[in-house]
Amino acid sequence: MRSPHPGSSTYQNRVDNTPKSLRSSITINDLTALRSFLSGRLDESDISHGAPLHLAIYLGNAEAVDILLQAGVDPLKETAFLDLPYPTTPTGLAARLSNRTILQKIWRHINPDINTYNMEAFDSCLVEAARYGNVAILDDVLHWSQSNWSPESRSRALSAAAENWHVENLQFLLSEISFGEEALNIALAHVTVDKLCFEHRDQTEAEIAARSQLIKVLMAAGADPSKPGPRWLCMGEPLLIWTAMCRQLHSCLKALLDNGADPNITNSQGQTALWYLGARVKRAFLFRRRIEDNEPTEDVFYTLLVSNASVLHQDITGNTPLHFAAYGSPLKVLQLLLSSLPIESQRNALTMRNCNGETALHFASAGGQVDTITYLLSHNVGLGINETASMGWSPLLRALAPMVPGLKRTTKIEAAQLLLAHGDSPSTSTQDDWTPIHCLAMNLSDGNAERIYKISQLIVTLLSGSICINSRASFVFDNPPSRPVRKHGVQDGIDYGCQESQYIESPVGCGKVLRSDLTPLHIAAELGAFDVVVALLKHGADPAAEDSEAKLEV
């Protein structure tokens, strides 16, 4: 990427030949007038060109730079306005523009000692030289320092060259400096930093080639894409997983795989890129804000599958990518993953159970994936509809229990109706006596008239299966004073499955509190599911019922 430049020629055209200020004197190179204006605020920034010293450097006016330095201008002061493209110090700007004469003049003026090298503002010249300068200016900055740059400054320079896809500078730094694995990994992560310009255009072949070459060079030097990247940059995920989740980074994913990265790299929960792609997980706001434009395509699946990514590998709770695809993706994605297996093995793959005893049908039901449920229950696949998971969780119960706040509730109801039509028992319940109506009561209100009608009709269907509308069950609620303890390392990963059973088995460890003898009406009122409250009262729920704490919820 080229060095950003605010257009000094345009500024020059706006200034007449009469010096009226410090800036106009610099622009028309009237040094006598410049000296007469030195009593003002010499470090005050302009929104277009920074401080006067910045302007002199942009114009290549070495004499003006000399005068300003002698007048006491600070060459390590960054511009005050963020509107200026890529703000930096005057020292960094001279390095950015590869102006050796001015940079050397500033360097001699600063006359750095060993303490100067510990100042982050001072290493702007090294970082900007690596990011935008040519190899010659970068060589100067390295050798003038006589090896006094700190490891942190060197790492920032390497990352700057990587982020700006400056292959020559990165190779030069690697040839001159011995970097540790952490610095190499951070630089590798910086290669994948999104560029806003690619929201409006595709990458050119030259840009893709530069990015791929950087990945090749860094991995050859020892960078490891299996290690978690910086949390602020890639949510703490292993870099290969991060590149798979973003369409703009597909070329980076291919480069990582082409240079020996393992497609089955896992996070702390044993989950690979295929888990995230199948579940369509976007856990960070900055990533979600461009979800539609940056959603990975099917090409990403093909790229991983061709590289022998496993669809049968199980994470620490026994889930496979097929489970998550059944939950979060369209049917065609699940079938694409299945196509990597021999036909005779596909049904067995779909019947694989996780540690909670759940199959792909439980996951599809939890995700409200009507098409996938239809496929799994079809004659060609024929999964058992009444197979229960741990603690008695059936596909119907999974369909009615809410999972993710943004999931469309209408599809969950449709999934439940489909399961009932295929013979799932409306009288099913868990070992803790949760009935389908208890699960339905957990779904928050949205005021949709059609949904209210469907809820009422579903309650009628469920009551026909001999369920008592006032049946009692144990339930867990958030316990605000307690904070859940993270069980895993750097990142949480994706957590789907019979979470409710985990909460009931160890509510305190999950930041929850256990209550018993709750009716569906208790739960609906506690959670604010007012649509369900109305429907339950309409069908005979007892508003005077008390739970184990003698609480009346309505």
HELIX and SHEET records of a PDB file:
HELIX    1   1 SER A    8  ARG A   14  1                                   7    
HELIX    2   2 LEU A   22  THR A   27  1                                   6    
HELIX    3   3 LEU A   31  SER A   36  1                                   6    
HELIX    4   4 PRO A   52  TYR A   58  1                                   7    
HELIX    5   5 ALA A   62  GLN A   70  1                                   9    
HELIX    6   6 PRO A   90  ARG A   96  1                                   7    
HELIX    7   7 ARG A  100  ILE A  110  1                                  11    
HELIX    8   8 THR A  116  ASN A  118  5                                   3    
HELIX    9   9 SER A  124  ARG A  131  1                                   8    
HELIX   10  10 VAL A  135  TRP A  144  1                                  10    
HELIX   11  11 PRO A  151  GLU A  163  1                                  13    
HELIX   12  12 VAL A  167  GLU A  176  1                                  10    
HELIX   13  13 GLU A  181  VAL A  191  1                                  11    
HELIX   14  14 LEU A  196  GLU A  199  5                                   4    
HELIX   15  15 GLU A  205  ALA A  221  1                                  17    
HELIX   16  16 ARG A  231  CYS A  234  1                                   4    
HELIX   17  17 LEU A  239  ALA A  244  1                                   6    
HELIX   18  18 ARG A  247  LEU A  249  5                                   3    
HELIX   19  19 HIS A  250  ASP A  258  1                                   9    
HELIX   20  20 ALA A  273  ALA A  279  1                                   7    
HELIX   21  21 PHE A  285  ARG A  288  1                                   4    
HELIX   22  22 ILE A  291  ASN A  294  1                                   4    
HELIX   23  23 GLU A  298  VAL A  306  1                                   9    
HELIX   24  24 PRO A  321  GLY A  328  1                                   8    
HELIX   25  25 LEU A  331  LEU A  338  1                                   8    
HELIX   26  26 ILE A  343  LEU A  350  1                                   8    
HELIX   27  27 ALA A  360  ALA A  366  1                                   7    
HELIX   28  28 VAL A  370  LEU A  377  1                                   8    
HELIX   29  29 SER A  390  GLY A  392  5                                   3    
HELIX   30  30 PRO A  395  LEU A  400  1                                   6    
HELIX   31  31 ARG A  409  ALA A  421  1                                  13    
HELIX   32  32 PRO A  436  LEU A  440  1                                   5    
HELIX   33  33 ALA A  449  LEU A  463  1                                  15    
HELIX   34  34 GLN A  499  GLU A  505  1                                   7    
HELIX   35  35 PRO A  520  LEU A  527  1                                   8    
HELIX   36  36 PHE A  530  LYS A  538  1                                   9    
SHEET    1   A 2 ALA A 473  ASP A 478  0                                        
SHEET    2   A 2 LYS A 512  LEU A 518 -1                                        
END                                                                             
